[in-house]
C-alpha cells in the first residue's frame, strides 16, 4: 500500500480514484485494475522522462524503473514508451542498457518458461529464485478430483515438446533457478505410477525426460563427460532403480537432443585441442552405439559389448563396461577446456563455426557460454563485416528460438562493445533485433 500511496501522491491527487483518471496514467487505455493503473503510470513516467532533454537524474530514473519491473507486459510497454531499444540507446549511457537487457531476459524467462506457467497454474509462486517445482505441481494435481485431472494431464502433455525444449535451453544457459524449478523427485514418479491417473505412462515418460534433459544438457554445457557416460550406461542398466520407462526416456532424450550433441561436438572440433576432440568423438561413438543397440529388456550383454567396442574396450556386463570407461585415456572427470579461444585467429574460428552451424539450424543449440565466447572472439580487435554478420547470426537465432537468450547474450557482450564495434547495415540490423521483445501475455494470468 505504501507503493500505491506514493503513486497517488506523485500524481498530485489524494485519492486512488483521482489518480486513476489523472494525466499521470494517460499512456495506455483506462483500466479499473489497480495493478494495471500502476503499469500505466510507469509507462507515462518513462515517456515523460525521455521527452525533451534528459539529464543524469532522468537517465538514472529511466534505468531504475525499467530494472525494477518484474511484469513482462509493463516492461515491454515501458521499453516502447522509451522509443524501443533505439530510444534507450539515444537517451541513456551505454552501460545503463546492460542491466536493462538482463532484466528483460529475466522477465521473459519468468513469463515464457512453461515450468513457471505450470507452477502459476497449480501453486502460489511468490519468489522465482525459490519457486516450487514441476514435481510439486504433479503432486498437487494428483490430489484433484479424477474427473478434473484427465483434462489437466492432456493439457500438460500437449505442451511436452515446448516444455522439453525450454528446459534444455534453460540448462544450456545455466539459468539455475529455472533448472531447479524443473526438478522431479523419483518419489513423485513412483506416486504417479501408484495412483495410475489418466495417461499415466505418458506422464511418467515426460517426467523422466525432463530429468534426463537437465542431466544431459548440464553435461554438454560444462563439456563434462563423466555424467554423460553415466547416462549412456543407464540405457543398459539392469538395476531395480532404473525402470524400463526410465531407460526408454533416457534413449528418447538422447535422440531428441542429437542437435545439441552435434553442436557441442562441432565446437570442440573447432576450438579444442587433440585430446578434447578425442574425448568427445569417443563419447559420441558410445552414445550412438547405446542408441542403435538399445535393448528391449535388460540384462543386455550384446548391447553392452557394442558400447564397449565403440570405445575400444571389451565388456559383457555393466561392471566391465564401467571399468572400460574408466580406463579411457580421455579427460572425463573434469570439464574440457577449449584453448583455441585464446589464439590470435579465434575470430576466424568463430566465424567458421557460426556459419557451419547456422546452415543446418543448430547454432542456437550451442551452450550459452560457447556463444558468449564466440561473440567475445568476434569483437576482439578490429571488427570487419564478416565478424558483424557472424554476431548477427548468433543473435538472430535466439530472436526466434528463445528471445530471453537474445537479451542475455547482449548483456553478456555489453552494449558498449556491440555499439562501438558494429556499423552500417549490420548496426541497423542489430538494433532491429533488440528493438522490442514480443509483448505476449501478462504475468497476472496463469499463462498456461
N, C-alpha and C positions, 0 to 999 in steps of 0.2 A: 504493500500500500504506500510505503514511502516513495517508491518509484512513481506511482501514479500521481501522488501529490506534487512531485517535482514537475511532471509534465503539465499538470493543470496550472501550477503557479507560473511556469515558464511561458505559458501561452497568454498570461495576463488575465486569467479567469480565476474564479473562486469555487466553481462547481465543475464536476465532470461533464455535465450536460453542456455547459458553455464551452468547455474545451472541445467536445465532440463536433461542435458546429463552428469552430473558430477557423481563422486563416492558417493557424499552425498545423492543421491536419488536412489542408486543401489539396494535397498532391494526388491522392487516389480517391475513387468514388466513396461516398459515405457508407459507413457500416455501423451497426449498433453494438458490435463486439468491442469490448474494452481492449483486448489484445490487438485486434485489427486497427483500432483507432490509434494505439501507440505506434504501430508499424507505420501508419500514415504520417504520424508526427515525425518519426525518424527520417522518413523519405523526404518530407518537406524541409526538415532541418538540413539534410545533406544538400538538397537543391539550393537552399538559401546560402549555405556556406560557400559553395563553388561558384555562385553567381557574382560576377564582379571581381575585384581584387581579392586575392587570397593571401593573408599574412601567415606568419608562423603559427599563431594560435589557432587560426581556422584550419590550417593543414593538419595540425595535431588532432583537432576535434574530429575532422573527417576520418582520419585514420582510426582513432579510438572508437568512434561509433561503429565503423564497419567491423573492426576486430572484435568488438563486444557482442555483435549479433550472433545468436545461435538459432535463428529461424531462417530456413532457406528462402522462403518467399520474401521475407523482409530484406535479407541480404542482397538477393538478386535485384530487387526493386531499388535498393539504395545504390547499387553499382550503376544501374540505369540512370538514376537521378543525378549521379555524378558525371554523366556523359560517357558511361561504359568505361572499358579499360583505357581507351584513348583519353578520355576526360580525366581519369585518375592520373595518368602519366603526365598530362599537361599541368595539373593543379598541384601535385604532390612531389616531394623529393623521391628519387628512385628507390631509396632504402625503405620508404614507407609502404611500397607496394608488395614487398615480400611477406610481411605479416598478414596483409590483406589476402594475398594468394593462399597462404597457409590456412587462413580461416575459411575461405571459400572451399578449399579441398575438404576440410574437416566437416563443414556443414553439409556439403554434397554427400559425403560418406554417410553422415547421420540420416540424411533423407533417403538415399537410394539403396543402401545396403539391405538386402531382403531379410537378413537375420534380424536387424533392428526393426524392420517393418513387422515381422512376426512377433517380436517382443512387445512392440507397442500395441499389437492386436490382443495379446493374451495377458500381459502383465504390466504393472507400473514400471515406467522407465524414467527415472529421475536423474541418473548420472551415467553418461555414456562411458566414462572412464572405469566404472564399476557396475556394469549392467548385468541383468540376468542373462541366461544363456539359452541357446536353442534347446538344449536338454530340458531346461526349466519349462520352456514353452510346451514341449511334448508331455511332460509330467502334468502340467496344468490341464492340457487338452484331454488327457485320459481320465480326468475327474468329471468331465462333462457328461450329460445325458447321451447315450449312444445314438439317438436319432439326430443329434446336432453334430456329433463327431465325424460322421461319414463325409458330410459336405466340407468340413474344415480340412480333413485329410486330403480330399480331392483337390482343394484349393492349394494346399502346400505342395502336393506332388505336381500340380500343373506348373509350378514355378521352379521345378527341380533344376532345369538347365541354367536358369539365371542365378539360383542360389549357389550352385557349384562354381559357376564362372566368377561370381563376385567373391566367394570365399577364396578361390585361387588367387584372384587379383589382390585381395587384402593381405594374404600371406606373402606373396611375392613383393608387396610394397612395405612389408614389415609394419603393418598397422596393428600394433599389439592388442589394443582394446577390441578391435573388430575380430581378430583371431580368437581372443578369449571368449567373445560372445558366441562363437560357433561351437564351443565345446559341448560334447555329448558324452556323459559318463556311461561306461558299459552297463551300469545298473539300469539306466534308462532304456537301453536297447533290450535288456532282459525283461524289463517291465512291459514293453510293447509286445514282446513275444508271449508273455504270460497272459496279458489281457486279450490279445488277438483281436484288435479292432478291425474295422473296415480297411482292406488293402494293407494288412499288417506287413506282409513280406515286402511290398514296395516301399513302405515307410522305413522298415529296417534297412533296406538297401540304401536309401537316401542317407540315413544317419551314419551308416558305415562309410559311405562315400565322402560325406563331409569330413569325417575324421581322417580318412586316407588322403584327401585333398590337402588338408592342412599339413599332414606329415610329409607328403611328397614335396609340396611347394616350399616348405621350410628347408628341406634338404637342398632343393635347387637354388633357393635364394642364397644360402650360405655356401653352396658348392661343397657340401659336407656329405660324404658318400657312405659313412658307416650306417647312419639311419636309413639311407636309401637301400643299401644291401639287405638290411633287416626286412624292409618291405618286400623285396624280391623273395626272400626265404619264406615269408608268410604265405605266399601263394602255394607252397608245398608243405606247409607246417601241419603235422597231424595232431598237435597239442589240443586238448579239450577246449582251451580258451580261445582258439581260432576256429570259429564255426565255418561251415561251408558258405553261409551267407557272407561272412567276413572275407573269405578267400575270393569269392566271386566279385565282391565290391572292390577288393584290392586290385584284381586284374582289370576290372572295368575302369577304375580310376587311372591306372597306368595307361590304358588305351585312350581315355578321354584327354589325358594330359600329354599326348605324344608331341603336340606342338611346343609345349613348354620344355620338354626334354630336348627336342631338336634345336630350339633357340639357344638353350644353355650349352649344348654341345658345340654349336657353331661359334658362340662367343669364346669358349675355351680354345677352340682350334685357331681363332684369330689372335687372342690376347694371352694365351697360356704358353708355357714352355713345354718341352717334350714330355716331361713327367706328368704334367697336368693333362695333356692330350691323351696320354696312355691311360690315365686313371678314368677319365670319362668315357673313352671309347670302349674300354673293357667292361665298364658298368653297363653301358647301353647294350652290349652283346649279351650280358647276363640277364638284363631285364627282358629283352626280346625273346631270349630262349625260354624264360619263365612264361611269358605270354603265349608263345607259339606251342608250348608243350603243356599248357595248363591242364591239370588232371581233374576229372570229374569227381574223383574220390582220393583220399589220402589214407595211408602212405602211398607215395608215388615214386618208386626208385628210378623209373625210366625218365621222368621229368627232372628229377634231381641230377641224374647223370648228364642230361642235356645242358643244364645250367652250369654244372661244374666244367664240362667240356668247353663251353663257350669262353670260360676264363682260363683255360689251360690246365684244369685240375681233373681229379678223379674222385667221384663220390657216389654212393648209392643210398645214403641216409642223410638226414638233416644235420646231424652232428659232424659228419665228414664234410658236408657242403660248407658249413660254417668254418671249419678248420681250413678248407681250401681258400675261402675268402680272406681269412686272417693271414694266410701265407702269401698273399699277393704282394708284389713289390711296390704297389701303389700307395699313395697317401689317402687313407680313408678315415683315419682317426682325428683329422683336423680339416678345416676348410682349405680348399685350394687357393693359391694366390695366382694372380694374373700379372706377371711382371711387365708384359709388353705395354701396359697402360702408361708406364713411365718412360717409354722410349720416345725419341725425337720424332718418329713417324707415327705416333699414336693417333694423330688426326687422320692420316691416310687409312689406318686400320679401321678407325671408327666409321669413316665414310663407306668403306667397303662393306663392313658388317651391316650398317643401316640399309644399304642398297640391296644386299643379298637377302636380308630378312624381310624387307619391305615387299619384294616381289611376290613371295608366297603368302604374305599376310601374317607372318609370325613375329614381326618386330615388336608388337605390343605384348608378346608373351615372355619377353625377357624380364628378369628381375629388375625392380626399380633401381637398385644400386648400380647395376650394369649400365642401364640407360643414363643414369646420372653421370657416371664416369665417362661414358661416350660423349655426352654434351660438354663436360669439362675439357676433354681432349680436343674437341672441335673448336672450343672457344679459346684455347691456349694459343698465344701468339697472334699473328695476323690471320684474320678470318676472311677466307675467299668465298665466292658464291657457292662453290660446291660444299663447303663446310656449312653454310647457312641453309642450304637445301637439305642436307642430312639432318640438321637440328629440326627443321620444319617437319621432316618425315617422322621423326620420333614423336614430336608433339601432336601432329595431325592424327597419328594412330590412336592416341589417347583421347582425342576430342570425341571420336565416335565409339571407342571401346569402353572407356572409364574416365569421364571428364574430370573427376576428382583428381586423378593422377596427373592430368594436364597441369593443373594449378600447383600440385605438389612438386612436379618437376620444375616449373617456372620459379617457384620459391627456392628450390634447392640450387638452381643455377644462378640465382639472384637476377632481379630485373635490371640492375645496373649493368651487369655483364652482357645480358642479352641486348639491352637497349643500345649499348655503345659498340657492340660487335656486329650488329646486323644493319643493313641499309637497303635502300631501293625497294624493289618489289618484294623482296624477302622480308623486310621490316614491316611492310604493309600487311603481308600475309600473317606475320607473327601477331600483330595487333588484332587482326580479324579473328584469329584463333581464340584469343583471350578476351575479346570484347565483352561478352556476357554469357555466363553459364545458362543452360536451359532452365526455364522457370520451374516446371514440374509442380507437384502438389505441395501444399503447406504441411509442416510437421504437426499442425494442430490435429490432423486426422490420423487414422490408423495406418494409411499408406500401403495397405496390402490387399 
